[in-house]
Amino acid sequence: MNNLNKRAFAGILNLLVCMSLLIFVPAWSFRYWQAWVFLGAFFLPSLAITVYLMKKDPKLLERRVKAGAAAETEMSQKIIQGFAAIFFLATIVFPALDHRLGLSHVPTCAVVAGDMLVVLGFFIVFLVFKENSYTSGIIEVAAEQKVISTGPYALVRHPMYTGALILLLGVPLALGSWWGLLTIVPMTGVIIWRLLGEEKFLATKLAGYSAYRDRVRYRLAPFVW
């Protein structure tokens, strides 16, 4: 196993441990079946996509491993990524606290729907990765990069953020929390903040992006925005 694959697997394992702690410590119980199912719905697709990239697109995997506030080159994006990390933590911790306090009574069908949204979000991200090998974990433009306008990019300009929002919407439901859905509001704001900055960057750094932006009208949701 090469160093890149080790880093990718280590990243998944580290995230699994951190998310498990963020769920089960606030919940203060392992008797939380929604959490166990959610962890499977989250990490099995994540692992499958990682293995796919290891075999089919190692360069994209390397771009994805390099992510987070520290990896960003522009200060504005470092700040945005910092807020994104905080609000992502909130989408995990709030439902766990809700479970401990017994504030929500989410039916099993809604929990399952939440897990399905998580899987759907990952599937959209997978389609993006198959279509665009330049999908970096940070905002940058590779020397040989070109505009991608096929697949999900023919519908919206930022399909990976669409997938991420669908995934995030499913998290509180999957963890059995109605109140946790409130965390999606600031998270959506941060994602919009990031993509608007990304569009400005790409318009000046990536040849043909301005024309693509004029051609594909919607950013996140077809016929909405």
Buried (B, 14 or more C-beta within 10 A) or exposed (E): EEEBBEBBBEBBEEEBEEBBEBBBEBBEEEEBEBBBBBBEBBBEBBBEBBBBBBEEBBEBBBBBBBBEBEBBEEEBBBBBBBBBEEBBBBBBBBBBBBBBEEEBEBEEEBBBBBBBBBBBBBBBBBBBBBBBBBBBBBBBBEEEBEBBBEEBBBEBBBBBBBBBBBBBBBBBBBBBBBBBBEBBEBBBEBBBBBBEBBBEBBEEEBEEBBEBBEEBEBBBEEEEE
